[in-house]
């Protein structure tokens, strides 16, 4: 059961990392175009930050800090 859960978490983590990277590239492309809508950029950046929070949460579940 534990292995199945870890497998699901790793799969979700990979999906979120790819989505985060896609958003990063989209934001960069909009900024470089010089025609970026500031509201759209703000929304994309907030979404990217929310994804980063989800990534961090899953990483903490998979790789907990062990205090020696």
GULUMSE-99481 format. One record per atom (N, C-alpha, C, CB): residue in three letters; y, x, z. Coordinates in steps of 0.001 Angstrom, whole numbers, plus 500000, padded with zeros to 6 digits. Glycine has a CB too. Layout:
alaYXZ/...
REM end
This chain:
unk498803500826500000/unk500000500000500000/unk501255500867500000/unk500001499062501209/unk501290501876500827/unk502446502771500919/unk502689503487499596/unk502244503796502041/unk501632503927498940/unk501758504630497660/unk502315503698496597/unk500399505196497211/unk501872502450496603/unk502369501466495645/unk503858501229495850/unk501597500145495774/unk504292501138497096/unk505709500937497408/unk506538502137496961/unk505900500694498915/unk506049503333497222/unk506756504539496793/unk506853504607495284/unk506061505785497326/unk505806504203494607/unk505813504186493146/unk506881503232492614/unk504432503786492611/unk506977502072493240/unk508002501103492841/unk509404501639493103/unk507804499781493585/unk509571502282494256/unk510881502846494589/unk511264503956493616/unk510882503383496025/unk510306504803493268/unk510591505885492316/unk510955505329490940/unk509381506828492197/unk510268504278490529/unk510558503636489250/unk511968503030489260/unk509506502548488943/unk512291502342490344/unk513628501742490484/unk514692502825490533/unk513706500864491755/unk514399503920491213/unk515338505033491306/unk515644505610489928/unk514782506123492223/unk514615505805489127/unk514809506343487779/unk515645505390486921/unk513449506603487107/unk515367504100487047/unk516120503088486294/unk517599503121486683/unk515533501677486543/unk517864503187487980/unk519246503210488462/unk519971504489488048/unk519274503069489982/unk519273505606488076/unk519890506870487649/unk520280506829486177/unk518934508043487899/unk519415506239485343/unk519742506121483918/unk520936505201483696/unk518534505602483136/unk520959504098484426/unk522084503168484307/unk523383503831484771/unk521815501889485127/unk523305504619485841/unk524460505351486360/unk524971506344485312/unk524093506091487673/unk524050507049484671/unk524424508008483636/unk525065507303482435/unk523193508808483186/unk524502506164482047/unk525074505384480946/unk526498504937481261/unk524198504164480648/unk526711504480482487/unk528054504069482890/unk529013505251482885/unk528023503424484277/unk528541506392483351/unk529362507598483360/unk529809507949481941/unk528588508775483985/unk528887507876481009/unk529208508184479611/unk530161507147479017/unk527924508254478772/unk529961505879479359/unk530838504821478847/unk532261504995479380/unk530289503427479235/unk532378505308480657/unk533695505532481263/unk534379506724480597/unk533564505769482792/unk533636507786480420/unk534188508987479785/unk534658508681478359/unk533136510118479768/unk533876507937477603/unk534241507600476227/unk535502506738476193/unk533081506871475526/unk535600505785477114/unk536796504946477166/unk538035505754477524/unk536607503821478171/unk537891506657478459/unk539032507485478869/unk539474508414477746/unk538676508305480114/unk538526508952477005/unk538855509856475913/unk539473509128474724/unk537617510597475470/unk539162507845474573/unk539680507093473431/unk541187506888473529/unk538980505745473327/unk541711506900474752/unk543134506705474936/unk543546505248474837/unk543886507508473933/unk542613504378474556/unk542913502951474431/unk542215502155475515/unk542502502433473053/unk541899502802476586/unk541100502179477641/unk541892501108478387/unk540607503238478624/unk541262499984478597/unk541805498912479412/unk541583499301480877/unk541133497523479066/unk542646499418481641/unk542530499882483024/unk541676498957483880/unk543902500015483640/unk541758497665483630/unk540938496719484383/unk539460496935484088/unk541339495276484053/unk539135497144482825/unk537751497396482434/unk537256498706483057/unk537623497445480891/unk538092499728483017/unk537708501015483620/unk537460500864485120/unk538802502076483371/unk538328500135485781/unk538170499929487222/unk536858499216487531/unk539351499123487782/unk536539498201486748/unk535285497466486963/unk534073498352486735/unk535215496251486044/unk534119499154485684/unk533003500056485398/unk532829501090486506/unk533219500759484057/unk533948501602487006/unk533879502592488086/unk533331501981489371/unk535262503192488345/unk533700500733489670/unk533164500060490857/unk531663499823490708/unk533895498722491098/unk531253499444489512/unk529830499229489258/unk529063500542489401/unk529612498628487850/unk529656501621488894/unk529030502940488999/unk528889503341490471/unk529856504000488225/unk529908503075491263/unk529865503403492687/unk528798502578493410/unk531239503167493330/unk528680501303493050/unk527650500454493657/unk526260500970493306/unk527807498990493194/unk526081501424492067/unk524796501997491663/unk524500503257492465/unk524790502310490156/unk525513504075492670/unk525333505305493446/unk524897504974494876/unk526640506135493462/unk525468503920495439/unk525066503498496787/unk523601503067496812/unk525962502347497281/unk523171502324495789/unk521770501901495707/unk520852503104495541/unk521570500918494542/unk521268504058494723/unk520481505282494510/unk520313506030495824/unk521154506197493455/unk521394506176496550/unk521354506880497831/unk520434506171498825/unk522766506998498415/unk520487504845498850/unk519639504075499762/unk518156504294499449/unk519982502576499675/unk517805504262498166/unk516408504470497775/unk515977505907498066/unk516210504146496277/unk516861506871497781/unk516537508275498075/unk516287508469499568/unk517677509207497603/unk517072507798500399/unk516877507894501847/unk515529507311502271/unk518011507174502581/unk515069506267501580/unk513771505697501891/unk512634506612501452/unk513628504341501234/unk512809507240500305/unk511764508123499778/unk511735509475500464/unk511955508321498299/unk512906509999500807/unk513012511342501374/unk513825511293502667/unk513661512319500359/unk513251510740503725/unk514019510631504986/unk514322512004505571/unk513245509788506021/unk515475512081506234/unk515831513320506925/unk514957513441508163/unk517350513349507304/unk514297514562508266/unk513436514819509417/unk514103515901510244/unk511985515242508980/unk514491515537511438/unk515136516502512321/unk514048517289513041/unk516091515793513341/unk514080518607512848/unk513027519447513439/unk513314519749514886/unk512877520747512667/
REM end
